[in-house]
Amino acid sequence: MTVTKAGRPAEVRDARRFVQAGGLIFYLLAAQGLIASGVGVYVFLAGGGARDLVLPVTGALLAVCYAVVGYSLRRYRLGARNFAFAFAAVSLFAFPVGTVLGSLIVLCIDRANRAGVFPSRPRPAAAVAEVEPGTPLLRFDPAPVPAAAE
C-alpha cells in the first residue's frame, strides 16, 4: 500500500477547482465592496456630512482586503487560507447572501484542506541542548561578575 501526502488525483483536482471558485467569490465580494464605496461617495457628494465618508472608506478597505485574499487564495497560499476562513466566518452572519457565500467558502477551504492542496509548513526542529545528567536546568544563584580592571 502506497501512502501519499495528497489525496487521489481526482480529489486533488476537484479541491483545486473549489479553491479557484473560492477566490472568484472573494473577487465578487471585492466588487461588492467597491459598489458600497461608490454609493458612499455619491451620498457624500450629494450633500452629506463628514460622517458619510465612513462608508466609502470602509467599503474600499474591505474591497482591497477581499481582492488580496482572493488573489492569494487562487495561488494556494497558506496565509490566504486562514484569512479566507476568517472572512467567511464573519460573513456567515450577513443573512441570507453572506450566509450562502460564507458557507460556500468554508466548504471550499475544507475540501482543499482534506485533499492537501495547501502547502504545509514544516515544524522547526526542537533544539536539544547537551546537558550532563544531574545538572539543574535552571540556576537560581547569580553568575559571578568579574571585577573591573583598574
PASEVEX-856781 format. One record per residue (C-alpha): residue in one letter; x, y, z. Coordinates in nm, 4 decimals, decimal comma, padded with zeros to 6 digits. Each point is the difference from the previous one (the first is absolute). Layout:
{pt 'a' {X Y Z}}
...
This chain:
{pt 'm' {00,0000 00,0000 00,0000}}
{pt 't' {00,1420 00,3357 -00,1038}}
{pt 'v' {-00,0742 00,2970 00,2233}}
{pt 't' {00,0118 00,3373 -00,1670}}
{pt 'k' {-00,0155 00,3420 00,1600}}
{pt 'a' {-00,2779 00,1286 -00,2230}}
{pt 'g' {-00,3226 -00,1813 -00,0764}}
{pt 'r' {-00,0979 -00,1728 -00,3189}}
{pt 'p' {00,0662 00,1946 -00,3223}}
{pt 'a' {-00,3705 00,0573 -00,0650}}
{pt 'e' {-00,0523 00,1167 00,3577}}
{pt 'v' {00,2920 00,2440 -00,0246}}
{pt 'r' {-00,1247 00,1296 -00,3361}}
{pt 'd' {-00,3466 00,0631 00,1433}}
{pt 'a' {00,1476 00,1677 00,3076}}
{pt 'r' {00,2084 00,2307 -00,2176}}
{pt 'r' {-00,3156 00,0949 -00,1898}}
{pt 'f' {-00,1730 00,0730 00,3299}}
{pt 'v' {00,2844 00,2302 00,1041}}
{pt 'q' {-00,0156 00,1782 -00,3348}}
{pt 'a' {-00,3754 00,0467 00,0498}}
{pt 'g' {00,0638 00,1322 00,3503}}
{pt 'g' {00,2439 00,2553 -00,1414}}
{pt 'l' {-00,2610 00,1026 -00,2567}}
{pt 'i' {-00,2529 00,0489 00,2803}}
{pt 'f' {00,2459 00,2316 00,1721}}
{pt 'y' {00,0378 00,1964 -00,3238}}
{pt 'l' {-00,3788 00,0390 -00,0089}}
{pt 'l' {00,0028 00,1163 00,3610}}
{pt 'a' {00,2667 00,2558 -00,0936}}
{pt 'a' {-00,2273 00,1300 -00,2751}}
{pt 'q' {-00,2803 00,0260 00,2550}}
{pt 'g' {00,2305 00,2024 00,2274}}
{pt 'l' {00,0820 00,2355 -00,2862}}
{pt 'i' {-00,3706 00,0479 -00,0726}}
{pt 'a' {-00,0610 00,0811 00,3664}}
{pt 's' {00,2886 00,2456 -00,0147}}
{pt 'g' {-00,1459 00,1648 -00,3101}}
{pt 'v' {-00,3388 00,0375 00,1691}}
{pt 'g' {00,1695 00,1630 00,2978}}
{pt 'v' {00,1840 00,2460 -00,2235}}
{pt 'y' {-00,3278 00,0848 -00,1771}}
{pt 'v' {-00,1726 00,0673 00,3333}}
{pt 'f' {00,2880 00,2200 00,1131}}
{pt 'l' {00,0059 00,1993 -00,3243}}
{pt 'a' {-00,3791 00,0403 00,0076}}
{pt 'g' {00,0287 00,2153 00,3097}}
{pt 'g' {00,0913 -00,2396 00,2762}}
{pt 'g' {00,2158 00,0769 00,2974}}
{pt 'a' {00,3417 -00,1212 00,1029}}
{pt 'r' {-00,1542 -00,3038 00,1688}}
{pt 'd' {-00,1129 -00,1199 -00,3416}}
{pt 'l' {00,3633 -00,0654 -00,0925}}
{pt 'v' {00,0096 -00,3020 00,2301}}
{pt 'l' {-00,1855 -00,2179 -00,2526}}
{pt 'p' {00,2297 00,0676 -00,2980}}
{pt 'v' {00,3164 -00,0403 00,2027}}
{pt 't' {-00,1063 -00,3275 00,1595}}
{pt 'g' {-00,1444 -00,1260 -00,3289}}
{pt 'a' {00,3257 00,0695 -00,1837}}
{pt 'l' {00,2096 -00,1517 00,2785}}
{pt 'l' {-00,2151 -00,3106 00,0064}}
{pt 'a' {00,0155 -00,0265 -00,3802}}
{pt 'v' {00,3801 00,0114 00,0088}}
{pt 'c' {00,0116 -00,2670 00,2714}}
{pt 'y' {-00,2385 -00,2249 -00,1906}}
{pt 'a' {00,1975 00,0436 -00,3225}}
{pt 'v' {00,3321 -00,0834 00,1690}}
{pt 'v' {-00,1469 -00,3082 00,1675}}
{pt 'g' {-00,1619 -00,1128 -00,3261}}
{pt 'y' {00,3256 00,0447 -00,1927}}
{pt 's' {00,2061 -00,1819 00,2628}}
{pt 'l' {-00,2573 -00,2745 00,0369}}
{pt 'r' {00,0098 -00,0718 -00,3719}}
{pt 'r' {00,3774 -00,0424 00,0363}}
{pt 'y' {-00,0465 -00,2516 00,2838}}
{pt 'r' {00,1747 00,2078 00,2644}}
{pt 'l' {-00,0267 -00,1239 00,3548}}
{pt 'g' {-00,0662 00,3401 00,1554}}
{pt 'a' {-00,2846 00,0623 -00,2428}}
{pt 'r' {-00,1662 -00,3193 00,1159}}
{pt 'n' {-00,0082 00,1279 00,3558}}
{pt 'f' {-00,1281 00,3458 -00,0969}}
{pt 'a' {-00,2597 -00,1514 -00,2321}}
{pt 'f' {-00,1290 -00,2148 00,2811}}
{pt 'a' {-00,0171 00,3013 00,2349}}
{pt 'f' {-00,1797 00,2191 -00,2573}}
{pt 'a' {-00,2403 -00,2838 -00,0767}}
{pt 'a' {-00,0754 -00,0497 00,3683}}
{pt 'v' {-00,0824 00,3701 00,0371}}
{pt 's' {-00,2148 00,0066 -00,3125}}
{pt 'l' {-00,2083 -00,2930 00,1258}}
{pt 'f' {-00,1932 00,2495 00,2133}}
{pt 'a' {-00,1048 00,2156 -00,2990}}
{pt 'f' {-00,3263 -00,1795 -00,0745}}
{pt 'p' {-00,0936 -00,1220 -00,2705}}
{pt 'v' {00,2654 00,0734 -00,2651}}
{pt 'g' {00,2958 00,0096 00,2388}}
{pt 't' {-00,1084 -00,3264 00,1568}}
{pt 'v' {-00,0055 -00,1742 -00,3357}}
{pt 'l' {00,3325 00,1454 -00,1156}}
{pt 'g' {00,1650 -00,0589 00,3372}}
{pt 's' {-00,1104 -00,3618 00,0101}}
{pt 'l' {00,1223 -00,0527 -00,3587}}
{pt 'i' {00,3414 00,1397 00,0892}}
{pt 'v' {00,0198 -00,2163 00,3136}}
{pt 'l' {-00,0912 -00,3021 -00,2135}}
{pt 'c' {00,2679 00,0882 -00,2575}}
{pt 'i' {00,2692 00,0458 00,2650}}
{pt 'd' {-00,1000 -00,3214 00,1761}}
{pt 'r' {00,0149 -00,2082 -00,3189}}
{pt 'a' {00,3386 00,1464 -00,0891}}
{pt 'n' {00,1380 -00,0721 00,3470}}
{pt 'r' {-00,1187 -00,3589 -00,0113}}
{pt 'a' {00,1609 -00,0515 -00,3424}}
{pt 'g' {00,3287 00,1606 00,1077}}
{pt 'v' {-00,0042 00,2796 -00,2575}}
{pt 'f' {00,1532 00,2640 00,2241}}
{pt 'p' {00,3672 -00,0331 00,0903}}
{pt 's' {00,0815 -00,0938 00,3553}}
{pt 'r' {00,2686 00,1770 00,1911}}
{pt 'p' {00,2651 -00,2283 00,1398}}
{pt 'r' {00,0286 00,0059 00,3741}}
{pt 'p' {00,3314 00,1345 00,1193}}
{pt 'a' {00,2211 -00,2589 00,1592}}
{pt 'a' {00,0193 00,0429 00,3740}}
{pt 'a' {00,3438 00,0987 00,1164}}
{pt 'v' {00,1216 -00,2564 00,2491}}
{pt 'a' {00,2761 00,1234 00,2225}}
{pt 'e' {00,2612 -00,2468 00,1135}}
{pt 'v' {-00,0215 00,0019 00,3786}}
{pt 'e' {00,1915 -00,2182 00,2388}}
{pt 'p' {-00,2233 -00,2248 00,2066}}
{pt 'g' {-00,0687 00,1415 00,3452}}
{pt 't' {00,0609 00,3622 -00,1056}}
{pt 'p' {-00,2938 00,2281 00,0802}}
{pt 'l' {-00,1531 00,1694 -00,3013}}
{pt 'l' {-00,0716 00,3203 00,1899}}
{pt 'r' {00,2530 00,1784 00,2126}}
{pt 'f' {-00,1309 00,1982 00,2910}}
{pt 'd' {00,3322 00,1506 00,1108}}
{pt 'p' {00,1303 00,2974 -00,2002}}
{pt 'a' {00,3091 -00,0486 -00,2089}}
{pt 'p' {00,3100 00,1653 00,1434}}
{pt 'v' {00,0802 00,3353 -00,1543}}
{pt 'p' {00,3675 00,0555 -00,0813}}
{pt 'a' {00,1649 00,2847 00,1848}}
{pt 'a' {00,0625 00,3145 -00,1983}}
{pt 'a' {00,3621 00,0411 -00,1033}}
{pt 'e' {00,1490 00,3205 00,1252}}
